């Protein structure tokens, strides 16, 4: 892990197209601004972990579920 110290107004550059800037420091909170291309997904870590968990659950369909999707019963 790379650990850097930045002050308000300073930034970190990742490759040519991602910049993370310290916008403000208020007490124990730091506000960051992230400038990245639209195709780059940016999430808070807890949200990203929820997305991974939901994707994993969705990928664990049972055979019955798959058969129901393939051959829905018509009433």
PyMOL commands that set and color helices and strands:
alter all, ss='L'
color gray80, all
select helices_A, chain A and resi 45-58+63-70
alter helices_A, ss='H'
color red, helices_A
select strands_A, chain A and resi 11-14+18-26+29-35
alter strands_A, ss='S'
color yellow, strands_A
deselect
rebuild
show_as cartoon
